[in-house]
């Protein structure tokens, strides 16, 4: 196989190899979260609760639409990892080209849908009348960066599939610093309002996207060389689409459920919206490491699945479960104890009602991060071993339960909005139980996934 400046995950100590690959992915996504966290913190401090609520509501929609691209990139990356483990460079090249074409088409379609349907989307989110203008202004600017989201996630998936998780981290680090600097300049310095926060995010996203694209083409030319073994074949596009569709569906369902809950949260008014906008950023930031570890674990399993290293797959499952559990318990303790100070980073001390509601949300969700950690490992395992449909089932179980319980429990006068908060860990638990149950059944039958381990 020609030099691709990648790193094989099929050799070396299992735990050390997995951690060395996972840590840059974790740090990279933590920095990516800084895009919206910087918006939220600066907007909340300088523009007030209404602007914060508008940005928070927009973030939920942005996460949902971006999840479509992320799901396609993750699904493609699994195929890339398997081909890399098999040392099949021609198929890897064709898959990369097909994935680029597929993601590009989807990105353009999503852009058109957002710009043409912005008003209908805002109405569907049940956005309060006083926030419609702010939300629309933020949305239209921030979604002009969707092409940058596509480019970054595509090239990051290619690099990570060949074992290079460090380069995406470098470009995100530069971009995150730029985003924060531009946020302060545009919002606090020039007084551009929520439009300035959105513009800062978009500029920073394009810096990381163009940077990683140039790096990948220069450092890994063998992956992008065109020839008889690397033409755009629609059969390969269909193959990539078929494999990625379920991963994309899983990501979309995950965030569609959150979007449905956002509409319910909005119905409780601006105070609860502001609390949710700040708390959900802290929540996502807290469990993001286990989410990224699940993605790194999936790539580790994919490469070893392609290389037929069954012993390393078994060892990787045991090691990943122990690491995820330990980290989740540590983060749970920190979030539970520091809920009020964490909320204080985003809201002024005068916003007492929002601070209290956000702290209550964090203590409920934060006590159960071990459940979401296990769920991300299950997603990654089934995706890596060619059963992404199981991941979709688990996502439907988790999010379906969450949405159903959120609407049911919040209607109980004694619970109100607290019912929305409790619906989340209950959904995690049920999905975990289902995922482990499916795994035990497969092993007992000795078929499908079980054959790989």
C-alpha positions in Angstrom: 0.0 0.0 0.0 1.4 3.4 -0.9 2.4 5.9 1.8 -0.6 7.7 3.2 1.0 9.2 6.4 -1.6 7.2 8.4 -1.2 5.1 11.5 -2.4 1.5 11.8 -4.5 0.8 14.9 -4.1 -3.0 14.3 -0.8 -3.2 16.2 0.6 -2.2 19.6 -1.0 -2.3 23.1 -4.7 -2.1 22.8 -5.5 0.5 25.6 -2.5 2.7 24.8 -3.2 2.6 21.1 -6.9 3.4 21.6 -6.2 6.3 24.0 -3.4 7.8 21.8 -5.8 7.9 18.9 -8.9 9.0 21.0 -7.4 11.9 22.9 -6.8 14.2 19.9 -10.4 13.5 18.8 -11.7 14.4 22.2 -9.7 17.6 22.4 -10.7 18.5 18.9 -14.4 18.2 19.5 -14.1 20.0 22.8 -12.6 22.9 20.8 -15.3 22.6 18.2 -17.9 23.1 21.0 -16.1 26.3 21.8 -17.6 27.8 18.7 -21.1 27.8 20.1 -20.1 28.1 23.7 -18.2 31.3 22.9 -21.3 32.6 21.3 -23.4 31.6 24.2 -21.1 33.0 26.9 -20.5 36.3 25.2 -24.0 36.8 24.0 -25.4 36.0 27.5 -23.0 38.4 29.2 -23.2 41.3 26.7 -26.6 41.0 25.1 -28.9 39.5 27.8 -31.3 36.6 28.2 -33.4 37.2 25.1 -30.4 37.1 22.8 -29.1 34.0 24.7 -32.4 32.2 24.2 -32.4 33.0 20.5 -28.8 31.7 20.0 -29.7 28.6 22.1 -32.8 27.8 20.1 -30.8 28.2 16.8 -28.0 25.9 18.1 -30.5 23.0 18.5 -31.5 23.4 14.9 -28.0 23.9 13.7 -26.9 20.7 15.5 -29.7 18.7 13.9 -28.9 19.8 10.3 -25.1 19.4 10.9 -25.8 15.9 12.3 -26.9 14.9 8.8 -23.4 15.7 7.4 -21.7 14.3 10.4 -23.6 11.1 10.1 -22.7 10.7 6.4 -19.0 11.5 7.2 -19.0 9.0 10.1 -20.5 6.3 7.9 -18.0 7.0 5.2 -15.2 7.0 7.7 -16.2 3.5 8.8 -15.8 2.3 5.2 -12.5 4.1 4.9 -11.2 2.5 8.1 -12.1 -1.0 7.0 -10.5 -0.5 3.6 -7.4 0.9 5.3 -7.2 -2.1 7.5 -7.5 -4.3 4.5 -4.8 -2.3 2.7 -7.0 -1.9 -0.3 -5.9 1.6 -1.6 -7.8 1.6 -4.9 -11.1 1.0 -3.1 -10.2 3.5 -0.5 -9.6 6.2 -3.1 -12.9 5.4 -4.9 -14.7 5.6 -1.6 -13.2 8.9 -0.7 -14.2 10.4 -4.1 -17.7 9.0 -3.8 -18.1 10.3 -0.3 -17.0 13.8 -1.3 -19.6 13.9 -4.1 -22.4 12.6 -1.9 -21.7 15.0 1.0 -21.4 17.9 -1.4 -24.8 17.3 -2.9 -26.4 16.9 0.5 -24.8 20.1 1.8 -26.2 22.2 -1.1 -29.6 20.7 -0.6 -29.6 21.5 3.1 -28.4 25.0 2.5 -31.3 25.6 0.0 -33.8 24.2 2.4 -32.7 26.4 5.3 -32.6 29.6 3.4 -36.0 29.0 1.7 -37.7 27.7 4.8 -36.3 29.8 7.6 -39.6 31.4 8.6 -41.4 28.1 8.7 -38.6 26.5 10.7 -38.7 29.3 13.3 -42.5 28.9 13.6 -42.2 25.1 14.0 -39.8 25.7 16.9 -42.6 27.7 18.7 -40.2 30.6 19.1 -41.8 33.4 21.2 -42.7 36.5 19.1 -40.1 38.7 20.8 -37.3 36.3 19.7 -38.3 35.7 16.1 -36.2 38.6 14.7 -33.1 37.7 16.7 -33.4 34.0 15.9 -33.8 34.6 12.1 -30.9 37.0 12.0 -28.6 34.5 13.7 -29.8 31.5 11.7 -29.3 33.0 8.2 -25.7 33.9 9.0 -24.6 30.9 10.8 -25.9 28.5 8.2 -23.8 30.1 5.5 -21.0 28.1 7.2 -22.6 24.8 6.4 -20.1 24.2 3.5 -17.3 24.7 6.0 -18.9 22.1 8.3 -19.0 19.7 5.3 -15.4 20.2 4.3 -14.1 19.9 7.8 -16.0 16.8 8.7 -15.2 15.1 5.4 -11.4 15.6 5.6 -11.4 14.9 9.3 -13.1 11.6 8.6 -10.5 10.7 6.0 -7.6 11.5 8.2 -9.0 9.7 11.3 -9.8 6.6 9.2 -6.1 6.2 8.5 -5.2 6.8 12.1 -4.3 10.5 12.0 -6.4 12.2 14.7 -3.9 14.9 15.5 -4.2 17.1 12.4 -7.9 17.9 12.9 -7.1 19.0 16.4 -4.5 21.5 15.3 -6.8 23.2 12.8 -9.7 23.4 15.3 -7.3 24.8 18.0 -6.4 27.7 15.7 -10.0 28.2 14.7 -11.4 28.1 18.2 -9.0 30.9 19.3 -10.0 32.9 16.3 -13.7 32.4 17.0 -13.4 33.7 20.6 -11.3 36.7 19.5 -13.8 37.6 16.8 -16.7 37.1 19.1 -15.3 39.6 21.6 -14.5 42.0 18.8 -17.8 41.8 16.9 -20.1 41.6 19.9 -18.4 43.4 22.8 -16.3 45.8 20.8 -18.3 46.7 17.7 -21.7 46.0 19.0 -22.9 43.9 16.1 -25.3 41.8 18.3 -26.2 38.2 17.5 -25.3 38.8 13.9 -21.7 39.4 15.0 -21.6 36.2 17.1 -22.9 34.2 14.1 -20.3 35.8 11.7 -17.5 35.0 14.1 -18.5 31.4 14.1 -18.7 31.2 10.3 -15.3 32.8 9.7 -13.7 30.5 12.2 -15.3 27.4 10.6 -14.0 28.3 7.2 -10.5 28.7 8.6 -10.5 25.2 10.0 -12.2 23.7 6.9 -9.9 25.2 4.3 -6.8 24.5 6.5 -7.6 20.8 6.9 -8.5 20.4 3.2 -5.1 21.8 2.1 -3.3 19.7 4.7 -4.9 16.5 3.6 -4.3 17.0 -0.1 -0.6 17.9 0.5 0.3 15.3 3.1 -1.8 12.4 1.8 -1.7 12.8 -2.1 -2.0 9.0 -2.5 -5.6 9.1 -1.1 -6.8 11.7 -3.6 -4.9 10.7 -6.8 -7.3 10.2 -9.7 -6.8 7.5 -12.3 -8.3 4.3 -13.6 -8.6 3.0 -10.0 -10.1 6.3 -8.6 -12.8 7.5 -10.8 -16.2 8.7 -9.6 -18.3 5.6 -10.0 -22.0 5.9 -9.1 -21.9 2.3 -8.0 -19.4 3.4 -5.3 -21.5 6.4 -4.4 -24.5 4.0 -3.9 -22.3 1.8 -1.8 -21.1 4.7 0.4 -24.7 6.0 0.6 -26.1 2.7 1.5 -23.6 2.2 4.4 -23.8 5.8 5.6 -27.6 6.2 5.3 -28.3 4.4 8.6 -25.5 6.3 10.4 -26.9 9.5 9.0 -30.4 8.5 10.1 -29.2 7.7 13.6 -27.5 11.1 14.0 -30.6 12.8 12.5 -33.0 11.0 14.7 -30.9 11.8 17.8 -31.0 15.5 17.1 -34.5 15.5 15.7 -35.6 14.3 19.1 -33.7 17.0 20.8 -35.2 19.5 18.4 -38.7 18.3 19.4 -37.8 18.8 23.0 -36.6 22.3 22.2 -40.0 23.2 21.0 -41.5 22.0 24.3 -38.9 23.9 26.3 -39.8 27.1 24.3 -43.4 26.8 25.4 -42.3 27.3 29.0 -41.1 30.9 28.2 -37.9 32.9 28.0 -36.5 32.0 31.5 -36.6 28.3 30.9 -35.3 28.8 27.3 -32.3 30.7 28.7 -31.6 28.1 31.4 -31.8 25.3 28.8 -29.6 27.2 26.3 -26.8 27.5 28.9 -27.3 24.2 30.6 -27.4 22.1 27.4 -24.0 23.6 26.3 -22.5 22.5 29.6 -24.2 19.1 29.4 -22.9 18.5 25.8 -19.4 19.7 26.8 -19.4 17.4 29.8 -20.3 14.2 27.9 -18.6 15.1 24.6 -15.4 13.2 25.6 -17.3 9.9 25.9 -19.1 10.6 22.7 -15.8 11.1 20.9 -14.2 8.2 22.6 -17.1 6.1 21.2 -16.3 7.4 17.7 -12.6 6.6 18.2 -13.5 3.2 19.5 -15.5 2.6 16.4 -12.6 3.5 14.1 -10.3 1.2 16.2 -12.8 -1.7 15.8 -13.3 -0.9 12.1 -9.6 -1.1 11.2 -9.2 -4.3 13.2 -12.3 -5.8 11.7 -10.9 -5.1 8.2 -7.6 -6.7 9.3 -9.5 -9.7 10.9 -7.8 -9.0 14.3 -10.6 -10.7 16.4 -8.5 -10.8 19.6 -7.9 -7.1 19.5 -11.6 -6.4 19.0 -12.5 -8.4 22.2 -9.7 -6.6 24.1 -10.8 -3.3 22.8 -14.4 -3.8 24.0 -13.3 -4.6 27.5 -10.8 -1.7 27.7 -13.2 0.9 26.2 -16.0 0.0 28.6 -13.8 0.4 31.6 -12.3 3.7 30.5 -15.7 5.2 29.6 -17.2 4.2 32.9 -14.3 5.7 35.0 -14.4 9.0 33.0 -18.1 9.3 33.2 -18.3 8.9 36.9 -15.6 11.5 37.4 -17.4 14.1 35.2 -20.7 13.3 36.9 -19.2 14.2 40.2 -17.8 17.5 38.9 -21.0 18.6 37.2 -23.2 17.8 40.2 -21.0 19.7 42.7 -20.3 22.7 40.4 -23.7 23.1 38.8 -24.3 26.7 40.0 -20.8 28.0 39.2 -21.0 26.4 35.7 -24.3 28.1 35.0 -22.8 31.4 36.3 -20.3 31.3 33.4 -23.2 31.9 31.0 -25.7 34.0 32.9 -25.5 37.1 35.0 -26.1 36.7 38.7 -29.3 38.7 38.4 -30.9 36.0 36.3 -31.7 34.0 39.4 -34.6 32.0 38.1 -32.7 30.8 35.0 -29.6 30.0 37.1 -31.6 27.8 39.4 -33.5 26.0 36.6 -30.2 25.3 34.7 -28.5 24.0 37.8 -31.5 21.6 38.4 -31.2 20.4 34.8 -27.4 19.7 35.2 -27.8 17.8 38.5 -30.4 15.5 37.0 -28.6 14.9 33.7 -25.1 14.9 35.2 -25.8 12.1 37.6 -26.2 9.6 34.7 -23.3 10.3 32.3 -22.2 6.6 32.6 -25.4 5.6 30.8 -24.7 7.9 27.8 -21.1 6.8 27.8 -22.1 3.1 27.4 -24.7 4.1 24.7 -22.0 5.8 22.6 -19.8 2.7 22.8 -22.8 0.6 21.6 -23.4 2.9 18.7 -19.7 2.7 17.7 -19.5 -1.1 18.1 -22.5 -1.9 15.9 -21.5 0.7 13.3 -18.0 -0.7 13.0 -19.1 -4.3 12.6 -21.5 -3.5 9.8 -24.7 -3.3 11.8 -25.6 0.4 11.8 -29.2 -0.5 11.8 -28.9 -1.6 15.4 -27.6 1.8 16.3 -30.7 3.4 14.7 -32.9 1.1 16.8 -31.1 2.2 19.9 -31.3 5.8 19.0 -35.1 5.5 18.3 -35.5 3.8 21.7 -33.5 6.5 23.5 -35.0 9.6 21.8 -38.4 8.2 21.3 -38.6 7.5 25.1 -37.2 11.0 25.8 -39.7 12.8 23.6 -42.7 10.8 24.8 -41.8 11.1 28.5 -40.9 14.8 28.1 -44.4 15.7 26.8 -46.2 13.3 29.2 -44.3 14.2 32.4 -44.2 17.9 31.8 -48.0 17.9 31.6 -48.1 16.7 35.2 -48.6 19.9 37.3 -46.4 18.5 40.1 -43.5 18.1 37.7 -43.7 20.6 34.9 -40.4 21.3 33.2 -38.6 18.9 35.6 -40.4 16.1 33.7 -38.4 17.1 30.6 -35.2 16.9 32.4 -35.9 13.4 33.9 -36.9 12.0 30.5 -33.3 12.1 29.3 -31.6 9.6 31.6 -34.6 7.3 31.5 -34.2 7.2 27.7 -30.5 6.5 28.0 -31.1 3.6 30.4 -33.7 1.9 28.2 -31.5 2.1 25.1 -28.5 0.7 27.0 -30.5 -2.2 28.2 -31.8 -2.9 24.7 -28.3 -2.6 23.2 -26.7 -5.0 25.7 -29.6 -7.4 25.3 -29.2 -7.5 21.5 -25.5 -8.1 21.9 -26.1 -11.1 24.3 -28.7 -12.6 21.9 -26.3 -12.3 18.9 -23.5 -13.9 20.9 -25.7 -16.7 22.0 -26.8 -17.4 18.4 -23.2 -17.1 17.2 -24.2 -15.1 14.2 -23.7 -11.6 12.6 -21.7 -9.3 14.9 -20.8 -12.1 17.2 -18.7 -13.8 14.6 -16.3 -10.9 14.5 -15.4 -11.3 18.2 
